[in-house]
Amino acid sequence: MAADMTPAQLIEKHRPTLDKALETIRTRAYWSPHPEHPKAYGETAAPDGLAAFEALRGTRFDLDQPGTDDWVGEEVSPYGPELGITYPHPDPEVLLPAMRAALPTWRDAGPETRAAVCLEILARISARTHEFAQAVMHTSGQAFMMAFQAGGPHAQDRGMEAVAYAYAEQARVPEQAPWSKPQGKRDPLELTKAFTAVPRGVALMIGCNTFPTWNGYPGLFASLATGNPVLVKPHPQAVLPLALTVRVAREVLTEAGFPADLVCLAVDRPGEGLAKTLAVRPEIRIIDYTGSTAFGDWLESNARQAQVYTEKAGVNTVVIESTDDYKGMLGNLAFSLSLYSGQMCTTPQNLLIPRAGITTDAGPKSYDEVVTDLAGAVSGLLGDDARANALLGALVNPQVKAHLDGAGELGEVALASRTVTHPEFPGATVHTPAIIKLDGAKPESEAVCRTECFGPVSFAVAVDSADDAVALLRDTVREQGAMTVGAYTTSPEVERQVQDVCLDECAQLSLNLTGGVYVNQTAAFSDFHGSGGNPSANAALCDGAFVANRFRTVEVRRPA
């Protein structure tokens, strides 16, 4: 974009994309303006992106933002190398007033201009997808292809989706409207009314370690598109992808004639707990958070001055009652359990299987046979180390490794985890998933399967019947929440029961997936990620409720 590109020129450039996004959130069809294949970005994009990432290592990441009182950074790649990058540490007493001062100009720009600027930011990020992929890979531990797709085009899609919803909600009310009330024989009462979408104030986006861009972009762009300055507070081990995002946003805002301080970065010192300090500041009026239930609950209870959107943790469950594609079911589940070493908020944890077994197109299968065959499917999928590394990535932190190490004490091991050596990064911690058998009738087993075990651990839970599976599913979603629910059944009655649970308890359901779509994946513009209606999250990515309360409408009326 040229330095003198006006808001009108930005609107002309990006309006067709915005219109297509608006159409797609209405039709829920498949659409993505961001290519998923690495080669789509040009022959030199991959080496150029790697070189750009390597050039950042060991440097000071200067953003020229106000209130910097220190330089901090402690990122170590889950693949082994230290990044050695330092970032600005903020003095909130200086930074937050500067961000507040930037708000009026951005508010007055109007929804269409804000949307166009946001889409230009996303276009700039898209052009650097290979660089962002390296940053996501070496902060989250995702394998390269997943980091490229989920951290790149899929994250950008989610950001654009939020912009579309934000624009649609603001555009519901016209900017100007004449008003005339008849008065019989007297002249009518006539007014002109102006309506302005007024942002709440500074938004705080608290990033996560595992999906810094995918989980971060919806809140960031929803707040920015509705007129709010955004302070980005990344996870201390996953700063770089969001720092790059902030740098791009500041560049685009400046070139478009807006204050760069509409988007700033806040990185904390080791052990500082800056998120907790910032969250209760009076200037912070919106908070977006992805992470542990404990801190999410704390935010909801203590950040009373802010509108808080949380995605926390749940216990994702799959009911396995019957199938007409046994091989396809096993392959689909094996992939779902293995992808990114189970370090997704949507990965299935509990597999509820009747102890009397299930009916399949390959004949009846006992509980033990189902578990053994699933373990075999996972082992077959990950038997080749090259494929295993490409699917598993690296464990993101020692806590995940501790969950895996302790899994064998929770029940009978049906599939033991094995260590995988990464040929390029010998310091990476890579392990295949473990499957643990549990007897759902035992209180100690029920306690285990009602607790989230984040990482590559799943539980094959023997239940007395399909009715018991449905009852346990209901209790788990109601009490612990779930980002995803899956079911395999050829019975219309069981399907109805599972669907009723998900409608009653507000959980997203996938039925009988046996092909290339998996329970732990969602598509922007079409699928809702979370629902906001059970304890795992109080918001959905993305719907009208996710954006509508980030602004209020203020009316000014005058005699015509």
Secondary structure, DSSP 8 states (H G I E B T S, - for coil): --TT--HHHHHHHHHHHHHHHHHHHHH-----SS--SGGGG-TTHHHHHHHHHHHHTTSB-----TTEEEEE---B-TTS-B---BEEEE-HHHHHHHHHHHHHHHHHH-HHHHHHHHHHHHHHHHHTHHHHHHHHHHHH---HHHHHHHHTHHHHHHHHHHHHHHHHHHHTS-SEEEEEEEETTEEEEEEEEEEEEEE-SEEEEE--SS-TTTTTHHHHHHHHHTT--EEEE--TTS-HHHHHHHHHHHHHHHHTTS-GGGEEE----TT--HHHHHHT-TTEEEEEEES-HHHHHHHHHH-TTSEEEEE-----EEEE-B-S-HHHHHHHHHHHHHGGGG-STTS--EEEEETT-BB-TT--B-HHHHHHHHHHHHHHHTSSHHHHHHHH----SHHHHHHHHHGGGTSEEEE---EE--SS-TT--EE--EEEEEETTSHHHHHHHTS---SSEEEEEEES-HHHHHHHHHHHHHHT--S-EEEE-S-HHHHHHHHHHHHHHT--EEES--SS--TT---TTTS-B--SSBTTBSS-BTSHHHHHTTEEEEEEEEE-
